[in-house]
Amino acid sequence: KQWYQRRVRGGVLNRAVEQAASDNTGQAHLFISSGGTGLSPHDVTVQAISPLLEKQATGIMSALVSKCVEKTPFAMLSNPLVGISGKCLVVCLPGSKKAVAENLDIIFPILGHVLD
């Protein structure tokens, strides 16, 4: 956990998003991170990434939480972040492997439209 906090606070995650968003290949990009979306003090991904987004996809974020709450009430403790930075769709998901799989199942059907 301390390593993760140092990496996020040190800007590694920010630089990765900025690099994906500024790629001039003319293609859309998808950036997915896992972890750091909870409510504890060490969960800082959302705070680190949100200033880099030009627009947040609140509808997608709401869908992620509402669909996952149907499976577990603990999904209410997550704070997923989805938005656009340049031509990059940025998706910040919970750290649990199960939660990532469930969230990706929700997002994948719309990716073609979003990245088009």
C-alpha positions as CSV (number, residue, x, y, z in Angstrom):
1,K,0.0,0.0,0.0
2,Q,2.8,2.5,0.8
3,W,4.5,1.7,-2.5
4,Y,1.2,2.4,-4.3
5,Q,0.7,5.7,-2.5
6,R,4.2,6.8,-3.4
7,R,3.7,5.9,-7.0
8,V,0.4,7.8,-7.3
9,R,1.6,10.8,-5.3
10,G,4.9,10.7,-7.2
11,G,2.9,11.2,-10.4
12,V,3.6,7.9,-12.1
13,L,-0.2,7.3,-12.7
14,N,-0.7,10.9,-13.8
15,R,2.1,10.7,-16.4
16,A,0.7,7.4,-17.7
17,V,-2.7,9.0,-18.3
18,E,-1.2,12.1,-19.8
19,Q,0.9,10.0,-22.2
20,A,-2.1,8.0,-23.3
21,A,-4.2,11.2,-23.8
22,S,-1.6,13.0,-25.8
23,D,-0.7,10.2,-28.2
24,N,-0.9,11.7,-31.7
25,T,-1.6,8.4,-33.6
26,G,-5.1,9.5,-34.3
27,Q,-6.5,6.5,-32.5
28,A,-8.6,6.4,-29.4
29,H,-7.2,4.9,-26.3
30,L,-8.4,3.2,-23.2
31,F,-6.6,3.5,-19.9
32,I,-7.8,1.2,-17.1
33,S,-6.5,1.4,-13.5
34,S,-7.4,-0.9,-10.6
35,G,-7.3,0.0,-7.0
36,G,-7.3,3.2,-4.9
37,T,-11.0,4.0,-5.4
38,G,-12.2,3.3,-1.9
39,L,-12.8,5.5,1.1
40,S,-9.6,4.9,3.1
41,P,-6.9,7.5,3.4
42,H,-4.6,5.5,1.1
43,D,-7.1,5.4,-1.7
44,V,-6.0,8.3,-3.8
45,T,-6.4,7.2,-7.4
46,V,-9.6,9.2,-8.0
47,Q,-8.1,12.4,-6.5
48,A,-4.9,12.0,-8.6
49,I,-6.7,11.3,-11.9
50,S,-9.8,13.5,-11.8
51,P,-8.0,16.8,-12.5
52,L,-6.7,15.3,-15.7
53,L,-10.1,14.6,-17.1
54,E,-11.8,17.0,-19.4
55,K,-15.2,15.4,-18.9
56,Q,-16.4,12.8,-16.4
57,A,-18.8,10.1,-17.6
58,T,-21.2,10.3,-14.7
59,G,-23.7,8.0,-16.3
60,I,-21.1,5.2,-16.7
61,M,-20.0,5.7,-13.1
62,S,-23.5,5.5,-11.8
63,A,-24.2,2.4,-13.9
64,L,-21.1,0.7,-12.4
65,V,-22.1,1.4,-8.8
66,S,-25.8,0.5,-9.3
67,K,-25.1,-2.7,-11.1
68,C,-22.5,-3.9,-8.7
69,V,-24.6,-3.0,-5.6
70,E,-27.1,-5.6,-6.9
71,K,-24.3,-8.2,-6.2
72,T,-22.8,-6.8,-3.0
73,P,-23.6,-3.8,-0.8
74,F,-19.9,-3.2,-0.4
75,A,-20.0,-1.7,-3.9
76,M,-21.4,1.4,-2.3
77,L,-17.9,1.9,-0.7
78,S,-16.3,2.3,-4.1
79,N,-15.8,5.5,-6.0
80,P,-15.1,4.5,-9.6
81,L,-14.0,7.2,-12.0
82,V,-14.6,7.3,-15.7
83,G,-14.0,10.2,-18.0
84,I,-12.2,11.5,-21.1
85,S,-8.8,13.0,-21.3
86,G,-7.9,13.9,-24.9
87,K,-8.8,10.9,-27.0
88,C,-8.4,8.6,-24.1
89,L,-11.2,7.0,-22.0
90,V,-9.9,6.7,-18.5
91,V,-11.5,4.1,-16.2
92,C,-10.5,3.8,-12.6
93,L,-11.9,0.6,-11.0
94,P,-11.8,-1.0,-7.6
95,G,-8.9,-3.2,-6.7
96,S,-10.7,-6.5,-6.2
97,K,-10.3,-8.9,-9.2
98,K,-13.9,-9.8,-8.9
99,A,-15.0,-6.2,-8.9
100,V,-12.8,-5.4,-11.9
101,A,-14.3,-8.3,-13.9
102,E,-17.9,-7.2,-13.0
103,N,-17.2,-3.6,-13.9
104,L,-15.6,-4.5,-17.2
105,D,-18.6,-6.6,-18.1
106,I,-20.7,-3.5,-17.7
107,I,-18.3,-1.2,-19.7
108,F,-17.3,-3.5,-22.6
109,P,-20.7,-3.3,-24.5
110,I,-20.4,0.5,-24.9
111,L,-16.7,0.7,-25.6
112,G,-17.1,0.6,-29.4
113,H,-19.3,3.7,-29.2
114,V,-17.2,5.6,-26.8
115,L,-13.9,5.0,-28.5
116,D,-15.4,5.6,-32.0
